[in-house]
Amino acid sequence: MSSFYQLFLANFKMFYREKEGFYWTVLMPAFIYTALSIIPIGKIINSQTVYSSFVLPGIIAMTIMQGGIYSLAYWMVDLKARGVTKRLLATPLKQWQLVVSLVCARLVIVVMQAVILTLLGVLAFRAQFAGNIISSFLLIVAGGAIFLLVGLLIANYANSYDSAAPITSAVGLPLTFLSSVFYPLSVLPEALQKIAKILPITYLAEGLRTAYLSAFDLKKIAFDLAILGIWLAALLLITVKVFKLKE
């Protein structure tokens, strides 16, 4: 347990000491949310909810997704390039301890991101937050785990930034724009709506939107949690089977 705790702290410190990581995981999402809250986009899409309240859960979902698909994947590739992975492989620690400690450290960061964005929305733009902390936490952790596993899978097959970039773009861009992050699914063509209803980020964004705009009731997010649970179980099985911590 002490080894796991030390690994957890090490992974956490390695992340927040990097200025680039802080910029992309905290400042950039905050800037995007601020810009979207100022621009009168809600009038364009005819949203029944004030747009700053509507888009806040979507931005949080997008940030969670990017934390795994972009941040973690590139970070793992960088560890390979700098020889850190090679040194870790030379230690007596087991691979599962390294991976689980990494995922747990990143989940803490994911929760921190959500808290910062929520405070920004509520305090600066009067975004609605019903105080539904339990439902929000469950969705954030489930979504964070899903996209961190995706990031690990990408890093498993990419050995450089050049090889990781096309994979992250091919995965991340559809997840961002073929979902309800920025707009309701109803504004998409019917064919794209069918694709969006398969993607996990749709259920993360919709579940968070329900949790943020309504009082605590697990029944209201049960379907979204169930879909996220299916995605998490499938990705966990795949990751356990194929992921190898390698140089």
GITA-V668392 format. One record per backbone hydrogen bond with DSSP energy under -0.5 kcal/mol. NH is the residue of the N-H (numbers start at 1). CO is the residue of the C=O. E is the energy in kcal/mol with one decimal. If there is no record, write none. Layout:
nh=[NH:NH]
co=[CO:CO]
e=[E:E]
This chain:
nh=[5:6:7:8:9:10:11:12:13:14:15:16:17:18:19:22:23:24:25:26:27:28:30:31:32:33:34:35:36:37:38:39:41:41:43:44:44:45:46:47:53:54:55:56:57:58:59:60:61:62:63:64:65:66:67:68:68:69:70:71:72:73:74:75:76:77:78:79:80:81:82:83:84:85:87:88:89:90:91:98:99:100:101:102:103:104:105:106:107:108:109:110:111:112:113:114:115:116:117:118:119:120:121:122:123:124:125:125:126:127:130:132:133:136:137:138:139:140:141:142:143:144:145:146:147:148:149:150:151:152:153:154:155:156:157:157:158:164:165:166:167:168:169:170:171:172:173:175:176:177:178:187:188:193:194:195:196:197:198:199:202:203:204:205:206:207:208:209:210:211:212:213:214:220:221:221:222:222:225:226:227:228:229:230:231:232:233:234:235:236:237:238:239:240:241:242:243:246]
co=[1:2:3:4:5:6:7:8:9:10:11:12:13:15:17:18:19:20:21:22:22:23:26:27:28:29:30:31:32:33:34:35:36:39:40:40:41:41:42:42:50:50:51:52:53:54:55:56:57:58:59:60:61:62:63:64:65:65:66:66:67:68:70:71:72:73:74:75:76:77:78:80:79:79:83:84:85:86:88:94:95:96:97:98:99:100:101:102:103:104:105:106:107:108:109:110:111:112:113:114:115:116:117:118:119:120:120:121:122:121:212:211:131:132:133:134:135:136:137:138:139:140:141:142:143:144:145:146:147:148:149:150:151:152:153:154:154:160:161:162:163:164:165:166:167:168:169:171:172:173:174:184:185:189:190:191:192:193:195:195:199:199:200:201:202:203:204:205:206:207:208:209:210:217:217:218:218:219:221:222:223:224:225:226:227:228:229:230:231:232:233:234:235:236:237:238:239:244]
e=[-2.4:-2.3:-2.3:-2.6:-2.4:-2.3:-2.7:-2.3:-2.7:-2.4:-1.4:-2.1:-1.6:-1.6:-0.6:-1.7:-2.3:-2.5:-2.1:-1.9:-1.4:-3.0:-1.7:-2.4:-2.6:-2.5:-2.3:-2.6:-2.4:-1.9:-1.5:-2.2:-0.5:-2.5:-0.5:-0.6:-0.9:-1.9:-0.7:-1.7:-1.2:-2.2:-3.2:-0.8:-0.7:-0.6:-2.9:-2.2:-2.4:-2.6:-2.6:-2.4:-2.3:-2.7:-2.0:-1.0:-0.8:-2.6:-1.7:-2.4:-1.5:-1.2:-2.6:-2.1:-2.7:-2.0:-2.3:-2.1:-1.8:-2.3:-2.2:-1.2:-1.6:-1.2:-1.5:-2.3:-2.3:-0.8:-1.3:-1.6:-2.4:-2.8:-2.0:-1.7:-2.6:-2.6:-2.2:-2.2:-2.1:-1.7:-1.5:-2.3:-2.2:-2.1:-2.5:-2.2:-2.2:-2.4:-2.5:-2.2:-2.4:-2.2:-2.5:-2.7:-2.6:-2.2:-0.7:-1.2:-0.6:-2.7:-2.4:-0.5:-2.2:-1.8:-2.8:-2.4:-2.2:-2.6:-2.6:-2.2:-3.0:-2.8:-2.5:-2.1:-2.2:-2.0:-1.9:-1.8:-2.0:-2.1:-2.2:-2.3:-2.4:-1.6:-0.9:-0.9:-0.9:-2.0:-2.6:-0.7:-0.6:-2.8:-2.3:-2.2:-1.7:-3.4:-1.9:-1.3:-1.8:-2.4:-2.5:-1.7:-1.8:-2.1:-1.6:-1.2:-2.7:-1.8:-1.8:-1.0:-0.7:-0.8:-1.9:-2.8:-2.6:-2.0:-2.4:-2.2:-2.2:-2.5:-2.7:-1.8:-1.2:-1.5:-0.6:-0.7:-0.6:-0.6:-2.8:-2.2:-2.3:-2.3:-2.4:-2.0:-2.3:-2.7:-2.4:-2.4:-2.6:-2.3:-2.1:-2.1:-2.8:-2.6:-1.5:-2.5:-2.5:-0.9]
